[in-house]
C-alpha cells in the first residue's frame, strides 16, 4: 500500500493550499480516509476524515469552516482544501487510510500512512 501526499508548500497567512493524496495497492473505495498533522515536537493529531463514498466527514474544531476534505474514487485520491490559512496551521500533513467506521480521530485505527507533506504558513 502506498499513500503519496503532495501539494504542501509555503503560503502567506490568509492564503490557500490544496493537498492531494494518491493511493495505490488497496481498494481505495473501501477505505475511509483521513488527514493528520504534526507540529514540531508534538504528537500527530487528527485534522479531518471522510467516509468511503464521501457522504460523511469529520473535522477537528480548529479547522472547521476553513478546511474541506473530499475524494475522487475514480482517481484513488483524497484532497484537503485549506483556506484562510494561519501560521498555527504550519505542520507536516499526513494522509491515512482505515477500514474502521468509528474513532476516526484516533491514530491507532489507521494502518496505512503517507509520507507527509510540509505546509508552512508565514505571518
Secondary structure, DSSP 8 states (H G I E B T S, - for coil): -EEEEE--EEEETT--EEEEEEEESS-GGGSEEEEEEE-TTS--EEEEEE-TTSS-EEE-GGGTTTEEEEEETTTTEEEEEE-S--GGG-EEEEEEEE--SS-TT-GGG--EE---EEEEEE-
